[in-house]
Amino acid sequence: MSNEEISEKKKNVHNCIHSLEATINRLSFWWMLNWHNNGVLFDFFLIVLFKPPLLIFVVGIAWFHFQFGTILCHLHTFLRYCMI
C-alpha cells in the first residue's frame, strides 16, 4: 500500500468517528429531553394516580433511560480518547 492510500484510509476512519460522535451527541440531547419528560410523568402518576403497578412501570422506564444515557456518555468518552 502506498502512503497516499494509507492516509486516505486514516482520513476515512477519522471522518467516520466524527460522524458517530455527532450522532451520539444528538442522541444524548434527545435523551436529556426524554429524561425531563419522564420526570414530569413520574410526578403526575405519583401524585394523581398512585397505583403501585403503574408506579413500578414508570420507575422502570426512568431507570432504563438513565442507564441508556450512561452508556452513551461512556461511548462518547471512549470516542474522545480514540480521536487523540
SULTA-V604482 format. One record per residue. N is the residue number from 1. RES is the residue in one small letter. BURIAL is I if it has 9 or more other C-alpha atoms within 8 Angstrom, else O. D_FIRST is the distance of its C-alpha to the first C-alpha in whole Angstrom. Layout:
n={N N}
res={RES RES}
burial={BURIAL BURIAL}
d_first={D_FIRST D_FIRST}
This chain:
n={1 2 3 4 5 6 7 8 9 10 11 12 13 14 15 16 17 18 19 20 21 22 23 24 25 26 27 28 29 30 31 32 33 34 35 36 37 38 39 40 41 42 43 44 45 46 47 48 49 50 51 52 53 54 55 56 57 58 59 60 61 62 63 64 65 66 67 68 69 70 71 72 73 74 75 76 77 78 79 80 81 82 83 84}
res={m s n e e i s e k k k n v h n c i h s l e a t i n r l s f w w m l n w h n n g v l f d f f l i v l f k p p l l i f v v g i a w f h f q f g t i l c h l h t f l r y c m i}
burial={O O O O O I O O O O O O O I O O I O O O I O O I I O I I O O I I O I I O O I I O I I O I I I O O O I O O O I I O O I I O I I O O I I O O I O O I I O O I O O I O O O O O}
d_first={0 4 7 8 6 7 10 11 11 13 15 16 17 19 20 21 23 25 26 27 29 31 32 33 35 37 37 39 41 42 43 45 47 48 49 51 53 53 55 57 57 58 61 62 62 64 67 68 67 67 66 65 62 61 61 58 56 56 55 52 51 51 49 46 46 46 43 41 41 40 37 36 37 35 32 32 32 29 27 28 27 24 24 24}
